[in-house]
Amino acid sequence: MKGIDKLRKKLPDYQGKKIRIFAVIAIIVFVTSLMFQLVLDSLPRIFRSIDILQMIAPLTPIFGPLIIISIGFSVVRKFWRVRDKYLSKYGIKSYQKAFKFVAIGIPMLFSVIVHSFFSTDLIIPYRIDDTISRYLGVPISGLILGFPFYFLYIRLVLSVLFVGLGLTVVNRALKFFGIDYMSLVYIFYPEDSTLQNHEIYSILRHPTYHALLLISIGGIVFRFSIYSIIYFLIFLVGINIHIKCVEEKELIQRYGENYIKYKETVPAFFVKIKDLKRYFSTLFKK
């Protein structure tokens, strides 16, 4: 895989199979975060005797993603904030010491996307008296059209297309930029990274976040509920806050007026209609 040697050099104490510890951490964090959201989805139905939970029942499926995405972006932001301190304190091991923030924060964010594919009554089904929660959680097509089967197939096909396109963008990004770039090595060691001037950056400022949003849109289409739309908006707002307050703030400091002009001409996450041909050409060319 492109960039794997550079990444390993920045993790000197985790050579060979030891690097798997980060994969284990990421899996544990992802599963824990996902289960937390699924439990909150059904919490009022798990504890029906608690009046306050019945009062806020329609909101608990929203609290889960809000909490996880807030913590996730806070942890990822920590990766940027500790850079100077860690470089001074740990030297060549600074990235290795900070990498835990990536291994914890990114899986939390991804769990919010995956959560949008699950029904909000997965653990405990809705009852007839769960009126508001049920309306927010069941497919909109079922409420309006009486759940015709052909619409379900259309949703499944569209969901697969969006998820497939998102995964394609992630795969191509790994090939374009390398695993070291995707793992944010350049944040700690900009002198070791190469200038990224790939054509995709003339179409989108943040292709990786674009890919995650495509997968999240797949969740909207798959569930096609009001909750799934809310989850997408939560993720979109979270990314925008992170980009403006962390990533692009640093890019403006580094590149100044040139980056500000770049921002004005190239969209962050969504491809302009006039660039669609070039976008697909870039993704699928050999």
Backbone hydrogen bonds, N-H to C=O, Kabsch-Sander energy under -0.5 kcal/mol:
donor,donor_aa,acceptor,acceptor_aa,energy
4,I,1,M,-1.8
7,L,3,G,-2.0
8,R,4,I,-2.4
9,K,5,D,-1.8
10,K,6,K,-1.0
10,K,7,L,-0.7
11,L,8,R,-1.5
14,Y,11,L,-2.0
18,K,15,Q,-1.6
19,I,16,G,-1.1
20,R,17,K,-1.8
21,I,18,K,-1.9
22,F,19,I,-1.3
23,A,19,I,-0.7
24,V,20,R,-2.4
25,I,21,I,-2.3
26,A,22,F,-2.5
27,I,23,A,-2.4
28,I,24,V,-2.4
29,V,25,I,-2.6
30,F,26,A,-2.5
31,V,27,I,-2.7
32,T,28,I,-2.5
33,S,29,V,-2.6
34,L,30,F,-2.5
35,M,31,V,-2.7
36,F,32,T,-2.2
37,Q,33,S,-1.8
38,L,34,L,-2.3
39,V,35,M,-2.6
40,L,36,F,-2.1
41,D,37,Q,-1.9
42,S,38,L,-1.1
43,L,39,V,-0.8
45,R,42,S,-1.0
46,I,42,S,-1.8
47,F,43,L,-2.2
50,I,47,F,-1.4
51,D,49,S,-0.8
54,Q,50,I,-1.3
55,M,51,D,-1.8
56,I,52,I,-1.5
57,A,54,Q,-0.5
59,L,56,I,-2.0
60,T,56,I,-1.3
62,I,59,L,-1.7
63,F,59,L,-2.0
64,G,60,T,-1.5
66,L,62,I,-1.9
67,I,63,F,-2.9
68,I,64,G,-2.5
69,I,65,P,-2.8
70,S,66,L,-1.8
71,I,67,I,-2.3
72,G,68,I,-3.0
73,F,69,I,-2.3
74,S,70,S,-1.6
75,V,71,I,-2.5
76,V,72,G,-2.3
77,R,73,F,-2.6
78,K,74,S,-1.5
79,F,75,V,-0.9
79,F,76,V,-0.9
80,W,76,V,-0.8
80,W,77,R,-0.8
81,R,77,R,-2.1
82,V,78,K,-2.2
83,R,80,W,-1.0
86,Y,82,V,-3.3
87,L,83,R,-2.9
88,S,84,D,-1.9
89,K,85,K,-2.1
90,Y,86,Y,-3.6
91,G,86,Y,-0.8
91,G,87,L,-1.0
93,K,90,Y,-1.8
94,S,91,G,-1.9
97,K,93,K,-2.2
98,A,94,S,-1.8
99,F,95,Y,-1.6
101,F,98,A,-1.9
102,V,98,A,-0.6
102,V,99,F,-0.6
103,A,99,F,-2.4
104,I,100,K,-1.4
105,G,101,F,-2.5
106,I,102,V,-1.8
108,M,104,I,-1.2
109,L,105,G,-1.9
110,F,106,I,-2.5
111,S,107,P,-1.9
112,V,108,M,-1.0
112,V,109,L,-0.6
113,I,109,L,-1.1
114,V,110,F,-2.4
115,H,111,S,-2.4
116,S,112,V,-1.0
116,S,113,I,-0.7
117,F,114,V,-1.9
118,F,115,H,-1.7
122,L,119,S,-1.4
130,D,127,R,-1.7
131,T,129,D,-1.2
134,R,130,D,-2.6
135,Y,131,T,-2.3
136,L,132,I,-2.2
137,G,133,S,-1.7
138,V,134,R,-2.5
140,I,224,F,-3.9
142,G,139,P,-0.7
143,L,139,P,-1.3
144,I,140,I,-2.4
145,L,141,S,-2.7
146,G,142,G,-0.7
147,F,141,S,-1.1
151,F,148,P,-0.7
152,L,148,P,-1.1
153,Y,149,F,-1.8
154,I,150,Y,-1.8
155,R,151,F,-2.3
156,L,152,L,-2.3
157,V,153,Y,-2.4
158,L,154,I,-2.5
159,S,155,R,-2.6
160,V,156,L,-2.4
161,L,157,V,-2.1
162,F,158,L,-2.5
163,V,159,S,-2.7
164,G,160,V,-2.9
165,L,161,L,-2.3
166,G,162,F,-2.5
167,L,163,V,-2.7
168,T,164,G,-2.0
169,V,165,L,-2.2
170,V,166,G,-2.1
171,N,167,L,-2.7
172,R,168,T,-2.8
173,A,169,V,-2.4
174,L,170,V,-2.1
175,K,171,N,-1.6
176,F,172,R,-3.2
177,F,173,A,-3.0
178,G,173,A,-0.7
178,G,174,L,-1.3
179,I,2,K,-3.1
182,M,178,G,-2.0
183,S,179,I,-1.4
184,L,181,Y,-1.6
185,V,180,D,-2.2
187,I,184,L,-1.2
188,F,184,L,-0.6
188,F,185,V,-1.0
189,Y,185,V,-2.3
192,D,189,Y,-1.4
193,S,189,Y,-0.5
193,S,190,P,-0.7
197,N,195,L,-0.9
201,Y,198,H,-1.9
202,S,199,E,-2.1
203,I,200,I,-1.4
204,L,200,I,-2.8
205,R,267,P,-2.3
206,H,268,A,-2.0
210,H,206,H,-2.1
211,A,207,P,-2.0
212,L,208,T,-1.9
213,L,209,Y,-2.3
214,L,210,H,-1.9
215,I,211,A,-2.0
216,S,212,L,-2.1
217,I,213,L,-2.3
218,G,214,L,-1.8
219,G,215,I,-1.2
220,I,216,S,-1.6
221,V,217,I,-2.4
222,F,218,G,-2.3
223,R,219,G,-2.4
224,F,220,I,-3.2
227,Y,136,L,-2.3
229,I,225,S,-1.5
230,I,226,I,-2.2
231,Y,227,Y,-2.6
232,F,228,S,-1.7
233,L,229,I,-2.1
234,I,230,I,-2.5
235,F,231,Y,-2.2
236,L,232,F,-2.8
237,V,233,L,-2.8
238,G,234,I,-2.4
239,I,235,F,-2.5
240,N,236,L,-2.3
241,I,237,V,-2.5
242,H,238,G,-2.3
243,I,239,I,-3.1
244,K,240,N,-2.5
245,C,241,I,-2.5
246,V,242,H,-2.1
247,E,242,H,-1.2
248,E,243,I,-3.1
249,K,243,I,-0.6
250,E,246,V,-1.6
251,L,247,E,-2.1
252,I,248,E,-2.3
253,Q,249,K,-1.6
254,R,250,E,-2.3
255,Y,251,L,-3.0
256,G,252,I,-2.4
258,N,255,Y,-1.2
259,Y,256,G,-0.8
260,I,256,G,-1.5
261,K,257,E,-2.3
262,Y,258,N,-1.9
263,K,259,Y,-2.6
264,E,260,I,-1.4
265,T,261,K,-0.8
265,T,262,Y,-0.9
266,V,262,Y,-2.2
275,D,272,K,-1.6
276,L,273,I,-1.4
279,Y,275,D,-2.6
280,F,276,L,-2.6
281,S,277,K,-2.0
282,T,278,R,-2.2
283,L,279,Y,-1.9
284,F,280,F,-2.3
285,K,281,S,-1.1
